Amino acid sequence: MSRPTFEVADIVRRTGNSFWEQQQSHLAWPHRKVLDAITRCRTAALGGHRDQCVRCGHQAISFNSCRNRHCPKCQGNARAKWLAARSAELLPVPYFHVVFTLPHSLSALVLQNKRLLYDLLYRTSAATILTQSYFALA
């Protein structure tokens, strides 16, 4: 597999601190931490080790990864494997993703009456899906 022309780390390195300075009011310190990890990933900044082929003796330097869960280099393979496994579980039918939420103003009420209000939410959600399914099939 060939290396793409640009990687996320390349873009972050090119913009340097100017992006951070411009967006600082919109980004929290965890965002900066992720950008720094992506920038340093698989570079000398994180150290490295020497790999040697047991057959021919060829040696190569491999730099350590950041292991950040947001890093496309570190988590790309894990994400691809997870998606492939989930895709294998799907039935050959169309799927829809539906989300039911409650207004934020009800949060305190829900926390005090979890069983009752979640039961009500699930019942109304199920009734809505059954109603919509009926119209979709008709």
DSSP file (Angstrom, degrees, kcal/mol; ACC not computed):
  #  RESIDUE AA STRUCTURE BP1 BP2  ACC     N-H-->O    O-->H-N    N-H-->O    O-->H-N    TCO  KAPPA ALPHA  PHI   PSI    X-CA   Y-CA   Z-CA
    1    1 A M              0   0    0      0, 0.0     2,-0.2     0, 0.0     0, 0.0   0.000 360.0 360.0 360.0 128.9    0.0    0.0    0.0
    2    2 A S        -     0   0    0      1,-0.1     0, 0.0     0, 0.0     0, 0.0  -0.499 360.0-103.4 -85.5 154.1    1.5    3.3   -1.0
    3    3 A R        -     0   0    0     -2,-0.2    -1,-0.1     1,-0.1     4,-0.0  -0.542  40.2-112.8 -74.0 134.7    1.6    6.4    1.3
    4    4 A P        -     0   0    0      0, 0.0    -1,-0.1     0, 0.0     3,-0.1  -0.257  25.1-112.0 -64.5 158.0   -1.0    9.0    0.5
    5    5 A T  S    S+     0   0    0      1,-0.2     2,-0.4     2,-0.0    -2,-0.1   0.924 101.3  18.9 -56.6 -47.9    0.3   12.4   -0.9
    6    6 A F        -     0   0    0      4,-0.0     2,-0.3     3,-0.0    -1,-0.2  -0.965  68.7-165.0-126.3 143.3   -0.8   14.2    2.3
    7    7 A E     >  -     0   0    0     -2,-0.4     4,-1.8    -3,-0.1     3,-0.3  -0.804  39.1-105.2-116.5 164.5   -1.6   12.9    5.8
    8    8 A V  H  > S+     0   0    0     -2,-0.3     4,-2.5     1,-0.2     5,-0.2   0.901 121.9  55.3 -55.5 -42.0   -3.4   14.6    8.6
    9    9 A A  H  > S+     0   0    0      1,-0.2     4,-2.6     2,-0.2    -1,-0.2   0.874 104.3  54.0 -61.0 -37.7    0.0   15.1   10.3
   10   10 A D  H  > S+     0   0    0     -3,-0.3     4,-2.3     2,-0.2    -1,-0.2   0.908 109.8  47.1 -62.5 -41.9    1.4   16.8    7.3
   11   11 A I  H  X S+     0   0    0     -4,-1.8     4,-2.0     2,-0.2    -2,-0.2   0.915 112.4  49.0 -66.7 -43.3   -1.4   19.3    7.2
   12   12 A V  H  X S+     0   0    0     -4,-2.5     4,-1.3     1,-0.2    -2,-0.2   0.910 112.3  49.1 -63.5 -41.4   -1.1   20.0   10.9
   13   13 A R  H  < S+     0   0    0     -4,-2.6    -2,-0.2    -5,-0.2    -1,-0.2   0.902 109.6  52.2 -64.4 -40.7    2.6   20.5   10.6
   14   14 A R  H  < S+     0   0    0     -4,-2.3    -1,-0.2     1,-0.2    -2,-0.2   0.890 110.8  45.6 -64.6 -40.0    2.2   22.9    7.6
   15   15 A T  H >X S+     0   0    0     -4,-2.0     3,-1.4     1,-0.2     4,-0.6   0.740  90.3 178.4 -76.8 -20.2   -0.3   25.1    9.4
   16   16 A G  H 3X  -     0   0    0     -4,-1.3     4,-0.6     1,-0.3     3,-0.4  -0.211  62.0 -25.9  57.7-142.6    1.9   25.1   12.5
   17   17 A N  H 3> S+     0   0    0      1,-0.2     4,-2.9     2,-0.2    -1,-0.3   0.581 121.0  85.5 -81.6  -9.9    0.7   27.2   15.4
   18   18 A S  H <> S+     0   0    0     -3,-1.4     4,-2.2     1,-0.2    -1,-0.2   0.902  90.2  48.8 -61.5 -40.3   -1.3   29.6   13.1
   19   19 A F  H  X S+     0   0    0     -4,-0.6     4,-2.4    -3,-0.4    -1,-0.2   0.945 113.1  47.4 -61.7 -47.2   -4.3   27.3   13.2
   20   20 A W  H  X S+     0   0    0     -4,-0.6     4,-0.9     1,-0.2    -2,-0.2   0.916 112.2  49.7 -61.1 -43.6   -4.2   26.9   16.9
   21   21 A E  H  < S+     0   0    0     -4,-2.9     4,-0.2     1,-0.2     3,-0.2   0.878 114.2  45.0 -63.9 -38.5   -3.8   30.7   17.4
   22   22 A Q  H  < S+     0   0    0     -4,-2.2     3,-0.3    -5,-0.2    -1,-0.2   0.860 124.2  33.0 -72.5 -35.8   -6.8   31.4   15.1
   23   23 A Q  H >X S+     0   0    0     -4,-2.4     3,-2.0    -5,-0.2     4,-1.2   0.304  82.4 112.7-104.7   7.8   -9.0   28.7   16.6
   24   24 A Q  T 3< S+     0   0    0     -4,-0.9     3,-0.4     1,-0.3    -1,-0.2   0.819  75.3  54.9 -54.5 -37.4   -7.9   28.8   20.2
   25   25 A S  T 34 S+     0   0    0     -3,-0.3    -1,-0.3    -4,-0.2    -2,-0.1   0.714 113.1  43.3 -71.7 -18.0  -11.2   30.2   21.5
   26   26 A H  T <4 S+     0   0    0     -3,-2.0     2,-0.4     2,-0.1    -1,-0.2   0.578 106.2  69.6-100.6 -12.3  -13.1   27.3   19.9
   27   27 A L     <  -     0   0    0     -4,-1.2     2,-0.1    -3,-0.4    -1,-0.0  -0.875  67.9-144.5-114.5 140.3  -10.8   24.5   20.9
   28   28 A A    >>  -     0   0    0     -2,-0.4     4,-1.3     1,-0.1     3,-1.0  -0.464  36.8 -96.8 -92.4 169.2  -10.1   23.0   24.3
   29   29 A W  H 3> S+     0   0    0      1,-0.3     4,-2.4     2,-0.2     5,-0.2   0.817 121.3  62.4 -60.1 -31.8   -6.7   21.7   25.5
   30   30 A P  H 3> S+     0   0    0      0, 0.0     4,-2.1     0, 0.0    -1,-0.3   0.874 101.4  53.6 -62.5 -31.8   -7.7   18.1   24.7
   31   31 A H  H <> S+     0   0    0     -3,-1.0     4,-2.5     2,-0.2    -2,-0.2   0.927 109.0  47.6 -64.5 -43.1   -7.9   19.1   21.0
   32   32 A R  H  X S+     0   0    0     -4,-1.3     4,-2.7     1,-0.2    -1,-0.2   0.897 109.5  54.4 -62.7 -39.8   -4.4   20.6   21.2
   33   33 A K  H  X S+     0   0    0     -4,-2.4     4,-2.1     2,-0.2    -1,-0.2   0.900 109.6  47.0 -61.3 -41.9   -3.2   17.4   22.8
   34   34 A V  H  X S+     0   0    0     -4,-2.1     4,-2.7     2,-0.2     5,-0.2   0.928 112.2  49.4 -66.1 -46.0   -4.6   15.3   20.0
   35   35 A L  H  X S+     0   0    0     -4,-2.5     4,-2.2     1,-0.2    -2,-0.2   0.902 111.7  49.3 -61.2 -40.9   -3.1   17.6   17.3
   36   36 A D  H  X S+     0   0    0     -4,-2.7     4,-2.0     2,-0.2    -1,-0.2   0.907 111.3  49.5 -64.1 -41.4    0.3   17.4   19.0
   37   37 A A  H  X S+     0   0    0     -4,-2.1     4,-1.4     1,-0.2    -2,-0.2   0.922 111.4  48.5 -63.9 -43.9    0.1   13.6   19.2
   38   38 A I  H  < S+     0   0    0     -4,-2.7    -1,-0.2     1,-0.2    -2,-0.2   0.891 111.2  51.3 -63.2 -39.4   -0.8   13.3   15.5
   39   39 A T  H  < S+     0   0    0     -4,-2.2    -1,-0.2    -5,-0.2    -2,-0.2   0.882 115.9  40.0 -64.9 -39.3    2.0   15.6   14.6
   40   40 A R  H >< S+     0   0    0     -4,-2.0     3,-1.4    -5,-0.1     6,-0.4   0.609  85.8 125.2 -86.1 -13.0    4.6   13.6   16.6
   41   41 A C  T 3< S-     0   0    0     -4,-1.4    24,-0.2     1,-0.3     3,-0.1  -0.227  84.6  -3.4 -57.6 130.0    3.3   10.2   15.6
   42   42 A R  T 3  S+     0   0    0     22,-1.7     2,-0.3     1,-0.2    -1,-0.3   0.850 108.1 115.0  54.4  42.2    5.9    7.9   14.1
   43   43 A T  S X  S-     0   0    0     -3,-1.4     3,-1.5    21,-0.5    21,-0.3  -0.809  85.8 -97.6-125.9 172.3    8.6   10.6   14.2
   44   44 A A  G >  S+     0   0    0     -2,-0.3     3,-1.6     1,-0.3     4,-0.1   0.726 113.1  78.9 -62.1 -21.1   11.9   10.8   16.1
   45   45 A A  G 3  S+     0   0    0      1,-0.3    -1,-0.3    -5,-0.1    -4,-0.1   0.796  98.6  40.8 -59.7 -28.6   10.0   12.9   18.7
   46   46 A L  G <  S-     0   0    0     -3,-1.5    -1,-0.3    -6,-0.4    -2,-0.2   0.330 116.3-118.5-100.3   5.9    8.5    9.8   20.2
   47   47 A G    <   -     0   0    0     -3,-1.6    17,-2.7    -4,-0.2    -1,-0.3  -0.175  31.1-144.6  82.1 178.0   11.7    7.7   19.9
   48   48 A G  E     -A   63   0A   0     15,-0.3     2,-0.3    -3,-0.1    15,-0.2  -0.899   3.3-128.5-162.7-170.4   12.1    4.6   17.9
   49   49 A H  E     -A   62   0A   0     13,-2.4    13,-3.1    -2,-0.3     2,-0.5  -0.968  25.6-107.5-152.0 162.1   13.7    1.2   17.7
   50   50 A R  E     -A   61   0A   0     -2,-0.3     2,-0.4    11,-0.2    11,-0.2  -0.842  27.5-159.2-100.2 126.5   15.8   -0.8   15.2
   51   51 A D  E     -A   60   0A   0      9,-3.4     9,-2.3    -2,-0.5     2,-0.4  -0.822   7.0-166.7-101.5 143.9   14.1   -3.7   13.4
   52   52 A Q  E     -A   59   0A   0     -2,-0.4     2,-0.3     7,-0.2     7,-0.2  -0.996  21.8-124.0-135.4 131.9   16.2   -6.5   11.9
   53   53 A C     >  -     0   0    0      5,-2.6     4,-1.3    -2,-0.4    -2,-0.0  -0.542  13.9-147.2 -71.2 131.1   15.1   -9.1    9.4
   54   54 A V  T  4 S+     0   0    0     -2,-0.3    -1,-0.1     2,-0.1     0, 0.0   0.713  94.1  46.6 -74.2 -19.4   15.9  -12.6   10.8
   55   55 A R  T  4 S+     0   0    0      3,-0.1    -1,-0.1     1,-0.0    -2,-0.0   0.942 130.4  11.6 -85.5 -56.1   16.5  -14.0    7.3
   56   56 A C  T  4 S-     0   0    0      2,-0.1    -2,-0.1     0, 0.0    -1,-0.0   0.607  91.8-123.4-104.5 -12.9   18.8  -11.4    5.6
   57   57 A G     <  +     0   0    0     -4,-1.3    -3,-0.1     1,-0.3     2,-0.0   0.488  50.5 160.5  84.7   2.0   19.8   -9.2    8.5
   58   58 A H        -     0   0    0     -6,-0.1    -5,-2.6     1,-0.1     2,-0.4  -0.335  25.7-151.3 -59.1 136.4   18.5   -6.0    6.9
   59   59 A Q  E     +A   52   0A   0     -7,-0.2     2,-0.3    -9,-0.0    -7,-0.2  -0.876  18.4 174.2-114.5 145.8   18.0   -3.3    9.5
   60   60 A A  E     -A   51   0A   0     -9,-2.3    -9,-3.4    -2,-0.4     2,-0.5  -0.992  30.1-120.3-146.7 147.9   15.5   -0.4    9.6
   61   61 A I  E     -A   50   0A   0     -2,-0.3     2,-0.5   -11,-0.2   -11,-0.2  -0.765  25.4-167.0 -88.6 131.4   14.5    2.3   12.1
   62   62 A S  E     -A   49   0A   0    -13,-3.1   -13,-2.4    -2,-0.5     2,-0.2  -0.984  12.4-141.7-119.1 125.2   10.9    2.3   13.1
   63   63 A F  E     -A   48   0A   0     -2,-0.5   -15,-0.3   -15,-0.2   -19,-0.1  -0.588  25.6-105.3 -85.9 149.2    9.6    5.2   15.0
   64   64 A N        -     0   0    0    -17,-2.7   -22,-1.7   -21,-0.3   -21,-0.5  -0.347  31.7-124.6 -72.7 150.9    7.1    4.8   17.9
   65   65 A S        -     0   0    0    -24,-0.2    -1,-0.1   -23,-0.2   -24,-0.1  -0.545  10.8-127.3 -93.6 161.9    3.4    5.6   17.4
   66   66 A C        -     0   0    0     -2,-0.2     3,-0.1   -29,-0.1    -1,-0.1   0.749  27.8-148.9 -79.1 -24.0    1.4    8.0   19.6
   67   67 A R        +     0   0    0      1,-0.2     2,-0.3   -30,-0.1    -1,-0.0   0.687  39.0 156.6  60.9  21.7   -1.3    5.4   20.2
   68   68 A N    >   -     0   0    0      1,-0.1     3,-1.5   -34,-0.1    -1,-0.2  -0.597  48.2-133.3 -77.1 136.9   -3.9    8.2   20.4
   69   69 A R  T 3  S+     0   0    0     -2,-0.3    -1,-0.1     1,-0.3    -2,-0.0   0.672 105.1  52.4 -67.9 -14.9   -7.4    6.9   19.6
   70   70 A H  T 3  S+     0   0    0      4,-0.0    -1,-0.3   -36,-0.0    -2,-0.0   0.514  82.6 108.9 -94.4  -6.7   -8.0    9.9   17.3
   71   71 A C    <>  -     0   0    0     -3,-1.5     4,-2.5     1,-0.2     5,-0.3  -0.562  60.4-150.9 -76.3 124.4   -4.8    9.4   15.2
   72   72 A P  H  > S+     0   0    0      0, 0.0     4,-1.0     0, 0.0    -1,-0.2   0.827  95.8  50.9 -66.2 -29.3   -5.6    8.1   11.7
   73   73 A K  H  4 S+     0   0    0      2,-0.2     4,-0.4     1,-0.1    -2,-0.0   0.930 116.5  38.9 -70.3 -44.8   -2.3    6.3   11.5
   74   74 A C  H  4 S+     0   0    0      1,-0.2     4,-0.4    -6,-0.2    -1,-0.1   0.871 128.0  30.2 -76.1 -37.3   -2.6    4.5   14.8
   75   75 A Q  H  X S+     0   0    0     -4,-2.5     4,-2.7    -7,-0.2     5,-0.2   0.461  92.6  92.8-105.5  -1.4   -6.3    3.6   14.7
   76   76 A G  H  X S+     0   0    0     -4,-1.0     4,-2.3    -5,-0.3     5,-0.1   0.925  91.4  42.4 -58.6 -47.8   -6.9    3.3   10.9
   77   77 A N  H  > S+     0   0    0     -4,-0.4     4,-2.5     2,-0.2     5,-0.2   0.906 114.9  50.0 -67.5 -41.3   -6.3   -0.5   10.8
   78   78 A A  H  > S+     0   0    0     -4,-0.4     4,-2.3     1,-0.2    -2,-0.2   0.913 112.3  48.2 -63.1 -41.5   -8.3   -1.1   14.0
   79   79 A R  H  X S+     0   0    0     -4,-2.7     4,-2.7     2,-0.2    -2,-0.2   0.917 111.3  50.0 -64.6 -43.8  -11.2    1.0   12.6
   80   80 A A  H  X S+     0   0    0     -4,-2.3     4,-2.2    -5,-0.2    -2,-0.2   0.909 112.2  47.3 -62.6 -42.7  -11.1   -0.9    9.3
   81   81 A K  H  X S+     0   0    0     -4,-2.5     4,-2.3     2,-0.2    -1,-0.2   0.914 112.6  49.4 -64.2 -42.5  -11.2   -4.3   11.0
   82   82 A W  H  X S+     0   0    0     -4,-2.3     4,-2.3     1,-0.2    -2,-0.2   0.924 112.0  48.1 -63.3 -44.6  -14.0   -3.2   13.3
   83   83 A L  H  X S+     0   0    0     -4,-2.7     4,-2.6     1,-0.2    -1,-0.2   0.892 111.0  50.8 -64.0 -39.6  -16.1   -1.9   10.3
   84   84 A A  H  X S+     0   0    0     -4,-2.2     4,-1.8     2,-0.2    -1,-0.2   0.910 110.9  48.7 -64.2 -41.5  -15.5   -5.1    8.3
   85   85 A A  H  X S+     0   0    0     -4,-2.3     4,-0.7     1,-0.2    -2,-0.2   0.906 113.5  46.4 -65.2 -41.0  -16.6   -7.2   11.2
   86   86 A R  H >X S+     0   0    0     -4,-2.3     3,-0.8     1,-0.2     4,-0.6   0.887 110.0  53.7 -68.9 -37.9  -19.7   -5.2   11.7
   87   87 A S  H >< S+     0   0    0     -4,-2.6     3,-1.0     1,-0.2    -1,-0.2   0.861 103.1  57.5 -64.0 -35.2  -20.5   -5.2    8.0
   88   88 A A  H 3< S+     0   0    0     -4,-1.8    -1,-0.2     1,-0.2    -2,-0.2   0.749 103.4  55.0 -66.3 -22.8  -20.3   -9.0    8.0
   89   89 A E  H << S+     0   0    0     -3,-0.8    -1,-0.2    -4,-0.7    -2,-0.2   0.615  88.0 102.3 -84.5 -13.4  -23.0   -9.1   10.7
   90   90 A L  S << S-     0   0    0     -3,-1.0    -3,-0.0    -4,-0.6    -4,-0.0  -0.412  70.4-126.8 -77.5 145.6  -25.5   -7.0    8.6
   91   91 A L        -     0   0    0     -2,-0.1     2,-2.4     1,-0.1    -1,-0.1  -0.554  33.8-102.9 -81.1 154.4  -28.4   -8.5    6.8
   92   92 A P  S    S+     0   0    0      0, 0.0    -1,-0.1     0, 0.0    -2,-0.0  -0.325  88.7 101.7 -78.5  60.8  -28.8   -7.7    3.1
   93   93 A V  S    S-     0   0    0     -2,-2.4     2,-0.1     0, 0.0    -2,-0.1  -0.929  81.9 -87.6-136.1 158.9  -31.6   -5.2    3.7
   94   94 A P        -     0   0    0      0, 0.0     2,-0.3     0, 0.0    -3,-0.0  -0.442  43.8-155.0 -69.2 143.9  -31.7   -1.4    3.9
   95   95 A Y        -     0   0    0     -2,-0.1     2,-0.4     2,-0.0     0, 0.0  -0.873   9.0-162.5-118.9 152.1  -31.0    0.2    7.3
   96   96 A F        -     0   0    0     -2,-0.3     2,-0.6     2,-0.0     0, 0.0  -0.996  13.3-141.9-132.2 140.1  -32.0    3.5    8.8
   97   97 A H        -     0   0    0     -2,-0.4     2,-0.4     2,-0.0    -2,-0.0  -0.906  24.6-178.6-102.6 119.0  -30.4    5.1   11.8
   98   98 A V        -     0   0    0     -2,-0.6     2,-0.5     2,-0.0    -2,-0.0  -0.963   8.7-164.7-122.7 135.1  -33.0    6.8   14.0
   99   99 A V        -     0   0    0     -2,-0.4     2,-0.5     2,-0.0    -2,-0.0  -0.973   1.9-164.3-122.1 130.2  -32.3    8.8   17.2
  100  100 A F        +     0   0    0     -2,-0.5     2,-0.3     2,-0.0    25,-0.0  -0.953  17.4 175.1-111.7 129.8  -34.9    9.7   19.8
  101  101 A T        -     0   0    0     -2,-0.5    -2,-0.0    20,-0.0     3,-0.0  -0.870  24.3-133.2-130.4 163.5  -34.0   12.4   22.3
  102  102 A L        -     0   0    0     -2,-0.3     5,-0.1     1,-0.0    -2,-0.0  -0.859  39.5 -93.0-111.1 151.2  -35.6   14.4   25.1
  103  103 A P    >   -     0   0    0      0, 0.0     3,-2.1     0, 0.0     4,-0.2  -0.327  31.7-121.7 -61.5 145.1  -35.3   18.1   25.5
  104  104 A H  G >  S+     0   0    0      1,-0.3     3,-2.0     2,-0.2     4,-0.3   0.807 109.2  70.1 -57.4 -30.8  -32.5   19.2   27.8
  105  105 A S  G 3  S+     0   0    0      1,-0.3    -1,-0.3     2,-0.1     4,-0.3   0.683  95.0  55.5 -64.0 -16.1  -35.0   21.0   30.0
  106  106 A L  G <> S+     0   0    0     -3,-2.1     4,-2.7     1,-0.2    -1,-0.3   0.440  77.7  99.7 -93.7  -0.4  -36.3   17.5   31.1
  107  107 A S  H <> S+     0   0    0     -3,-2.0     4,-2.4     1,-0.2     5,-0.2   0.900  82.3  46.9 -54.8 -48.1  -32.9   16.3   32.3
  108  108 A A  H  > S+     0   0    0     -4,-0.3     4,-1.3    -3,-0.2    -1,-0.2   0.901 113.6  49.1 -63.0 -40.5  -33.5   16.9   36.0
  109  109 A L  H  > S+     0   0    0     -4,-0.3     4,-1.2     1,-0.2    -1,-0.2   0.907 110.9  49.8 -65.1 -42.0  -36.9   15.2   35.8
  110  110 A V  H >< S+     0   0    0     -4,-2.7     3,-0.5     1,-0.2    -2,-0.2   0.908 106.4  55.7 -64.4 -42.1  -35.5   12.2   34.0
  111  111 A L  H 3< S+     0   0    0     -4,-2.4     3,-0.4     1,-0.2    -1,-0.2   0.825 112.1  43.5 -60.8 -30.6  -32.7   11.8   36.6
  112  112 A Q  H 3< S+     0   0    0     -4,-1.3    -1,-0.2    -3,-0.2    -2,-0.2   0.663 126.3  30.8 -88.5 -16.6  -35.3   11.6   39.3
  113  113 A N  S <X S+     0   0    0     -4,-1.2     4,-2.6    -3,-0.5     5,-0.3  -0.335  72.3 150.0-136.2  52.7  -37.7    9.3   37.5
  114  114 A K  H  > S+     0   0    0     -3,-0.4     4,-2.9     1,-0.2     5,-0.4   0.922  71.1  47.0 -56.8 -53.6  -35.4    7.2   35.3
  115  115 A R  H  > S+     0   0    0      1,-0.2     4,-1.8     2,-0.2    -1,-0.2   0.925 117.1  42.9 -59.3 -47.3  -37.5    4.0   35.1
  116  116 A L  H  > S+     0   0    0      2,-0.2     4,-2.1     1,-0.2    -1,-0.2   0.943 119.1  41.2 -65.5 -49.6  -40.8    5.8   34.4
  117  117 A L  H  X S+     0   0    0     -4,-2.6     4,-2.5     2,-0.2    -2,-0.2   0.866 115.3  48.7 -74.6 -35.7  -39.5    8.3   31.8
  118  118 A Y  H  X S+     0   0    0     -4,-2.9     4,-2.8    -5,-0.3     5,-0.2   0.890 111.1  52.0 -68.8 -36.5  -37.2    5.9   29.9
  119  119 A D  H  X S+     0   0    0     -4,-1.8     4,-2.4    -5,-0.4    -2,-0.2   0.923 111.4  47.2 -61.1 -43.6  -40.0    3.4   29.7
  120  120 A L  H  X S+     0   0    0     -4,-2.1     4,-2.5     2,-0.2     5,-0.2   0.904 111.8  50.4 -63.9 -42.2  -42.2    6.1   28.3
  121  121 A L  H  X S+     0   0    0     -4,-2.5     4,-2.4     2,-0.2    -2,-0.2   0.929 112.3  46.8 -61.8 -45.7  -39.5    7.2   25.8
  122  122 A Y  H  X S+     0   0    0     -4,-2.8     4,-2.5     2,-0.2    -2,-0.2   0.899 112.8  49.3 -65.0 -40.3  -39.0    3.6   24.7
  123  123 A R  H  X S+     0   0    0     -4,-2.4     4,-2.4    -5,-0.2    -2,-0.2   0.935 114.2  43.9 -65.3 -45.1  -42.7    3.0   24.3
  124  124 A T  H  X S+     0   0    0     -4,-2.5     4,-2.2     2,-0.2    -2,-0.2   0.868 113.6  51.9 -68.8 -35.2  -43.3    6.1   22.3
  125  125 A S  H  X S+     0   0    0     -4,-2.4     4,-2.5    -5,-0.2    -2,-0.2   0.936 111.3  46.9 -63.8 -45.9  -40.2    5.5   20.2
  126  126 A A  H  X S+     0   0    0     -4,-2.5     4,-2.7     1,-0.2     5,-0.2   0.914 112.1  50.3 -62.3 -43.1  -41.4    2.0   19.4
  127  127 A A  H  X S+     0   0    0     -4,-2.4     4,-2.3     1,-0.2    -1,-0.2   0.899 110.8  49.7 -63.4 -39.7  -44.8    3.2   18.5
  128  128 A T  H  X S+     0   0    0     -4,-2.2     4,-2.8     2,-0.2     5,-0.2   0.929 112.1  47.1 -64.0 -45.7  -43.4    5.9   16.2
  129  129 A I  H  X S+     0   0    0     -4,-2.5     4,-2.8     1,-0.2    -2,-0.2   0.915 112.7  49.0 -64.3 -42.3  -41.2    3.3   14.4
  130  130 A L  H  X S+     0   0    0     -4,-2.7     4,-1.9     2,-0.2    -1,-0.2   0.902 113.0  47.8 -64.0 -39.8  -44.1    0.9   14.0
  131  131 A T  H  X S+     0   0    0     -4,-2.3     4,-1.9    -5,-0.2    -2,-0.2   0.933 114.5  45.3 -65.2 -46.1  -46.3    3.7   12.7
  132  132 A Q  H  X S+     0   0    0     -4,-2.8     4,-2.2     1,-0.2    -2,-0.2   0.874 111.1  53.7 -66.0 -36.9  -43.6    4.9   10.2
  133  133 A S  H  X S+     0   0    0     -4,-2.8     4,-2.0    -5,-0.2    -1,-0.2   0.891 106.4  53.1 -64.0 -38.9  -42.9    1.3    9.2
  134  134 A Y  H  X S+     0   0    0     -4,-1.9     4,-1.3     1,-0.2    -1,-0.2   0.927 111.9  44.2 -61.5 -45.2  -46.5    0.8    8.4
  135  135 A F  H  < S+     0   0    0     -4,-1.9    -1,-0.2     1,-0.2    -2,-0.2   0.838 111.2  54.3 -70.0 -31.7  -46.6    3.8    6.1
  136  136 A A  H  < S+     0   0    0     -4,-2.2    -1,-0.2     1,-0.2    -2,-0.2   0.854 111.1  45.5 -69.5 -34.0  -43.3    2.9    4.5
  137  137 A L  H  <        0   0    0     -4,-2.0    -1,-0.2     1,-0.2    -2,-0.2   0.750 360.0 360.0 -79.9 -24.2  -44.7   -0.5    3.6
  138  138 A A     <        0   0    0     -4,-1.3    -1,-0.2    -5,-0.2    -2,-0.2   0.481 360.0 360.0 -74.6 360.0  -48.0    0.8    2.3
